[in-house]
């Protein structure tokens, strides 16, 4: 399931970014294309600055959701293992983007003219993000840059902004993040938690993905005399997770060289945990802080072909047109429950944060 999920995420986040028409800049008099045939590659109409800024705004809720999702699933109890005790757990987290992330303020993106892109209607001041509706917003562009001949050229066009996915309310805004994790008991009531996946590659689809994460959970109650005999478990947790993905973009849709997309997701979480075991039921919770950052880079040379005002064909090269970083920081609080049947565990929890997150999982646990 994880590998199919990773492939679909790459398709959504990078495929729509760069699968633009081969004649990305058409002459001004060309008929406006059907908006359903367009994608985020159209933001290249305005050059590197506009493409990076506007793609960043469009994809922001997906990448921020990734950051919050990877910060979840680290625990389902505050009780640590005995030495060499272990658990193997599979989880899925669903981070929910708030309604404010359905649109972004178009007029504040990039510079005052959005790097050469503007709305055809002066009444439009916002564009949909990936989780927005499928509204059709007509944009105009004027890209002035050195052509392959070295002369400064200008090409203009009209096009529709990429629409949102217009998903149903039941699923809209949710960013899924599956995870498999091993926990191992060390000394002094300390658990080592490891998330790891060998590098996966597909020559056919042109993607590569790898993941690694480390966490430590330590029972601090043992060091505080006044807390030793309280019948609840208490621990602190520090976790780090890193996901790297690359996608080969040299698919012939835009001429150029060395075309590749890269996604990096880093997340840190720091939490204080408590839990109470009641027969087969364990109630658990945590409070702490997340620090996550995600990056999207579209690298290589992209040859944008169009016509100037005289009808002469010009080719404008764009180098490494997109480099965006998405940051999410904030406090978090989690409440959940776990059921344990012999060595089988089932758990679910809800985390209150900027992107509220539901996490559920199943595992094996031997103390």
N, C-alpha and C positions, 0 to 999 in steps of 0.2 A: 504493500500500500504506500509505503513511504516513497519508493522510487517513482511510482506513477504520479504521486502528489508533487514531487519535486519537478518532474517533467512538465506538468500542467502549469505550475507556478512560473517556470522559465518561459513557457509559451505566453502566458498572460503578461508577465512583466517585461520581457525582452522582445518577444515576437511582435507584440503590438507596437513596441517602440520603433522598430527598425524595418518592418516589412512594408516600406513605403513604395509608391509607384516609381518605375524607373525614370520617368520624366517628372521629377518631383516639382520642378518649377516650370509651369506652363505659361504661355503668353497670356496677357491680360484678357484678350478677347475670347479665350477658350471657354466653352460651356462649363458651368460649375458641375463637378462630378457628383454622383450619388453619395451622400454622406456615409452610407453603410459600407462603402468600399474603401473608406479612408481609415487612417490610424494615426498614432502619435508621431510617426515619421514626418507628418505634415508640419510639425513645429520647426523642422529644419528650414522651412521657408524663411524664417527670420534670422537665421544664422546661429552660431554656437551659443551665444548668451541667451537668446530667446528659447532655443530648444532645451537647454539645460534647465532654465528656470521654469518653463511651462510644463515640461515633462515631470519635473520634480513636484510641482504642485498637483498635477494630475494623479501621480502614483503615490503621493505622500501617505494616504491612509493605509495602503497595503504594506509599505515598508515599516511604518510605525507599528502596525499590527503585528508584523513579524517580530519586532523587538520585544513587544510585550508578551507574545506567545512563547518565545524561547526562554523568558524569565520564569515561566511556570513549569509545573510538573516535577519539581525537585524533591518533593517529600509528600507523605501522607500520614505521618506521625512525627512527633518530636522525640520519640524513644529511639536511641541509637542501638546498633547491633552489638552483640558480644564479639570478641575477637574471632575473625573468620566467618562470622554470620554474614548473610548476604540477602539481597533482594534483586530481582530482575523485573522491571516494570515498563509497560508500554502505555503511553498516554496520548491524548489528543486535547489540545487547548484551542479554544475559539475566542479570539479577542474581537470585541465589538467596537467598531469605529462610531463615535458619537455623530448625531445628526448634523453638527456643524462642519463635518468633514465631507459632506455630499457635494459642496461647491467650494470654489476658491475665488478670491477677489482678483479678477483679471487685470484691472487697472493698476494694481500694486505689484504685479509680477514684473521682474526685470526692471528696465529703466522706464522713463515716462512714456515711451512708445513701444514697450515690450520688445525691444530689439528689432523693430521693423514690422511687428504684427499688431494689428488693431482691429477692433470690431467694425463691421460695415455699418451697424446701427449704433449710434451714439448712446442709445438707451440701455445697452447691454453692459453690465459692469461685472458679471461673474460668469464662470464656465464650470461645467460639471467635472468632478473628479471621477475616478474609476467607479466609485459607488454612487454616482449621481444618476440623473435621469437621461433619457436619450434625446434631449432637446437639441435642435439644430441651430447652432449659432454661426452665422456667416462672418468670416474673418477676411481681412485684406492684408497683404504683405508686400514689402519692398525690400529686397536683399541687395545691398551694395557691398561688393567685396572684389578683391583681385581675381580675375579669371585665370584659367590655366595658361593663357598667353602672357600673363603678368600685368595686363591692363585692368583698371578699375571698371567694373561693369555693374549694371543695375538690372534686376529682373523682378517683375511684379506678378501677382496672382491673387485670385479669390478662391477660398475653399472653406468648407465647413470644419469647425473644431471637432476633434474626436469626441463622440458622445460617451456618457456613462453606460454601465452595463444594464441599468434600469431593472435590477433584480427585484423580486417580490420582497415585501417587508419581512417575511419569515427568515430570509437568508441574507438580506442586504446588509453590508457592512461587516460581516464576519470574516475574519482571516484565520484559517485553520493552520495549526502547527503540530504535526505528529512527532513523537519522540520515543526512543528506547533508551533505558538507563540502567546501569548496574551500580548497586550500592554494596560496599564491603566494609565490615567492621574491623577497626584497627584497635589500638590500645587506648586506655583512658577514656572510654566511652566516646570515641570519635569514629565517624563514618567517612569513607572516601566515596564520592559519587563520580561515575565516569559516563560520559556520553561520547560515543565514537562510531563513525561509519567509514569503512574503506572508500577510497575515491571510486565513484561510479562514473563510467563513461559510455556514451553512445555515439559511434561514428555516424550512424544513420541520421540521428536527430541533432548531432553536433553539440552536445552538452556534456559538462563535467561537474560533479558536485561532491563535496566532502564536508564532514562535520566533526567537530571535536568540542568536548566540554568537560570541565572539572569542577567539583564542588566538595566542600568540607562541612560536615555537621558535627557539632560538639556539644555535649551535655555540660552546661555551665553550672547547673544546680549543685553539682558535687563539690564545687569550690566555695560555696556560700553556706556556712553552718546553719543559718536560720532557715534555709530552704530545703535542707537535705531530706527532711521527713514529711514534707508536703506531698500528698498522694497525687501529684500530677508530674508529667514529664516536661522538661524545659531544655531547649537547645538554641544555639545560634547557627546560622547557615550563611555561607558565602559561596556563590556559584558563578561560573563564567562559561559562556557558550559562544562558539564561533562557527559560522556556516560560510563556505566559499562556493560560488557557482560561476561557471563561464559558459558562454554560448557562442558558437561559430555563426557569424552573421553574413558570411560571404556566400549568400544564396542567389546572387544575380539580380536581386530586386533593385539595388542601387549599386552602380559601378563604383569601384574603388579598390583599395588594398588593405590587407591586415585588419579586416573588420571583425571585431569581437566585442561581446558584451560581458561585463563582470558585475556580480552582486556579492557584497560582503555584509554579513550581519553579525554584530558583536553585542553581547548583553551581559551585564553584571547585575546580581541581585544580592542584597544584604538583609537578612531577616532574623527576627526573634520568634521562636516557635514554642507553642504549648500544645499538649494533648492529654486526654484522659481516656483510659481504656475501661470499658464497661462490658464485660463478657466478650462477645464477638464484635461489638461495636466500639470504635474509637472515634471520639470527637477531637478535631484538631483545628488549629488556627495559627496565623502568623501576622506579624506586622513588620514592615521594613521599607526599603527604598530600592528602586530600579534605576539603572543607568544603561541605556541602549543606544546604539548608533548603527545605521545601515547605510550602505553606499551603492550607488548605481553609476557605472562608467560605461559609456559607449565609445570605444576606441577604434582608431583606424582612419582611413581617408574615404570620404563620401563625395562623389562627383555629382553635383546638382546641375542638371541641364534645364535651360529655359531660353526665353527670347527676350531681348531688350525692346525698347520702345520703337526701334527701327525694324523689328522683325528678324534681326540677326540672332542666330543660335549662339548662346554663350554657355560655358561650363564653369561653374564656380566650385572649387574644392573646399570641403570642410574637414578639418583635422580634429580628431578626438572631440566630437561635438557635445558630448554630455558628460558632466561630472557633478553628481549631486550627493549630498549627505543628509540623512534624516535622523534627527535626534529626539529621543523621548526619555524624559527623566521625571521622577515623581514618587511620592509615597504610595504604599499599597497596603491593603489589609485583606486577609484571606480567612474564610470559614469553610470547613468541610467535614466529611465523615467517611469512615472506612469500615468495611465489613471484612472479617477474616474467617475463612473456613479451612481449618487445618493449615496448609501452607498457601492457599489461594487468597488473594486480596482483591477487593473491588473498592474503588474510592471515587469520590466526586467532590469538587469544591468550587467556590465562587470567589473571585478576587475583585475588590473594589479599587479601581484606579482610573486613570484618564480613559483608557480603553478597557472597560470592565471585561473580565475573562472567565469563561467556564472551562473547567478542566475535568476530565474523567479518564479512568485508567483501570487496568487489570495487571496483576503481577503474581510472582512467587516470592515468598519471604520465609527465610529460615533464620531464626535468632541464634 
